[in-house]
Amino acid sequence: MRDELLVGVVLSLTFATGCTSSADSLGGDAATSGSSSESANLTSPFAPSASATGSSEPGAEASEIRRTDWANAVIRNLSFCGESDDSVAFRNGSNGFDVPCRILPDGAQPVYAEFIVEEPANAPSTEDALVLVELGNPGAARQQALVPVQLSDGGSGRYAWPVIKGDDSSAAGDRVMTFISYQVVGQHVEATVRNLDGSTENRRWRKADGSGNWERY
């Protein structure tokens, strides 16, 4: 009888251990993306390290550009959005056009770093921003771009430098390249993208010239 009880205890412990092992193996992987909800599965960008971004010391006052209300920002020189005006005015995350331009769609976050151009010697060093923008309606041809944004000389305005465009969508508009995550490393930009065929790929860009154009390398 005692032997039978011991066998029962061993079996119970084995089952419990198996359950714990199985539970520990769940979670941690990124959600897979379906063709009908590619944008909904966009993840937040990498959190860049202080050394990569030139971030302020802990407890320091936030930089002016970090105070930006991106959902309602006015950004000059953002020709990617297709507007003829000198600036693009976002309201609640969109410019409100029939073919909308959306800023930081689906929970994307800005990345801050000093990476666009060097400030004049007599001007204080300031942070810049890298934000995700998407042009086009869901379910139709869309394109995403990473937009470097810098403060104006007076610090009150925000203007875009040349953007890093994602690939064109498929001819039918049913497949779109999306930026899954992005970060600034030194003065370079690195991103993980989801291609039209659903595969993921790591890409890197560096400045191609003094005008702020980018080249992939």
QUIFENQUI-V620345 format. One record per residue. N is the residue number from 1. OMEGA is omega in degrees with one decimal (NA if undefined). NEAR is the number of other ideal C-beta (glycine too) atoms within 12 Angstrom. Layout:
N/OMEGA/NEAR
N/OMEGA/NEAR
//
This chain:
1/178.6/7
2/179.4/8
3/179.6/9
4/178.2/10
5/-179.4/11
6/177.7/12
7/179.4/13
8/178.8/14
9/179.8/14
10/179.1/14
11/179.6/14
12/-179.9/14
13/179.2/14
14/-179.9/14
15/-179.6/14
16/178.8/14
17/178.6/14
18/179.6/14
19/-178.6/14
20/-179.7/13
21/-179.2/12
22/-178.6/12
23/-178.6/11
24/-176.7/11
25/-177.5/11
26/175.1/10
27/176.0/9
28/179.3/7
29/177.6/8
30/178.9/15
31/177.0/15
32/-176.7/14
33/175.6/26
34/-176.9/14
35/-177.9/21
36/-177.1/13
37/-176.9/17
38/-175.9/36
39/-177.1/34
40/-177.8/18
41/177.6/26
42/-179.8/33
43/177.3/28
44/-179.8/23
45/173.8/30
46/173.3/25
47/-175.8/19
48/179.1/30
49/-179.2/16
50/-179.1/17
51/-179.0/12
52/-172.6/23
53/-174.5/29
54/-176.3/27
55/179.3/24
56/176.6/20
57/178.9/9
58/178.7/8
59/180.0/7
60/-179.2/12
61/-178.8/11
62/179.0/16
63/-176.6/25
64/-176.8/23
65/176.7/35
66/178.2/25
67/-176.7/18
68/170.6/29
69/-171.3/19
70/-178.6/33
71/-178.7/22
72/-176.6/19
73/170.6/35
74/-175.8/28
75/179.7/41
76/173.2/24
77/-178.9/26
78/-176.3/34
79/178.7/24
80/-177.1/32
81/173.8/34
82/-179.9/19
83/179.2/24
84/179.7/10
85/179.7/16
86/-176.4/16
87/176.6/21
88/179.6/37
89/177.8/25
90/174.5/33
91/-176.1/19
92/173.4/17
93/-177.8/25
94/174.9/28
95/172.0/30
96/-179.6/18
97/177.2/20
98/169.8/12
99/-168.4/21
100/169.1/26
101/-177.3/38
102/179.4/37
103/-177.6/42
104/-177.9/37
105/170.4/36
106/173.4/26
107/176.3/18
108/-176.3/35
109/176.0/26
110/173.4/38
111/-177.3/40
112/179.6/37
113/170.6/39
114/-171.8/31
115/-173.9/36
116/176.4/35
117/175.9/21
118/177.4/16
119/176.2/19
120/-176.2/10
121/-177.5/7
122/179.9/7
123/178.8/14
124/177.8/14
125/-179.4/20
126/177.4/30
127/173.2/36
128/-180.0/37
129/172.8/41
130/-176.2/46
131/178.7/44
132/177.3/44
133/179.4/42
134/179.3/41
135/176.4/36
136/-179.7/30
137/173.9/21
138/-179.8/23
139/177.7/17
140/179.1/20
141/179.4/23
142/175.4/34
143/178.2/35
144/177.5/39
145/170.6/42
146/-172.8/45
147/172.7/47
148/-177.8/44
149/-178.6/45
150/175.4/36
151/173.3/34
152/-177.3/21
153/-179.5/15
154/178.1/11
155/-176.6/19
156/-178.5/15
157/178.2/21
158/-179.6/40
159/-174.5/30
160/169.8/37
161/178.9/35
162/-173.1/29
163/172.3/33
164/-175.8/38
165/169.2/28
166/178.7/37
167/173.8/24
168/176.7/20
169/176.4/28
170/-176.6/20
171/-179.8/10
172/-179.9/14
173/-176.1/20
174/177.5/17
175/-173.4/29
176/172.7/39
177/-179.4/35
178/172.8/39
179/-179.8/48
180/178.8/36
181/-179.4/31
182/-179.7/41
183/175.6/32
184/177.3/39
185/-173.1/24
186/175.4/20
187/178.5/25
188/177.6/28
189/176.7/44
190/-178.6/33
191/168.3/37
192/-176.9/25
193/171.8/36
194/-176.8/34
195/-178.1/24
196/-179.3/26
197/177.9/15
198/178.4/20
199/177.0/14
200/-175.3/23
201/173.9/22
202/-179.2/21
203/179.0/29
204/177.0/24
205/174.6/34
206/-179.6/21
207/-179.0/26
208/-177.7/17
209/-178.2/12
210/179.8/11
211/177.9/13
212/175.7/27
213/-175.4/18
214/173.3/30
215/178.3/16
216/179.6/22
217/NA/12
//
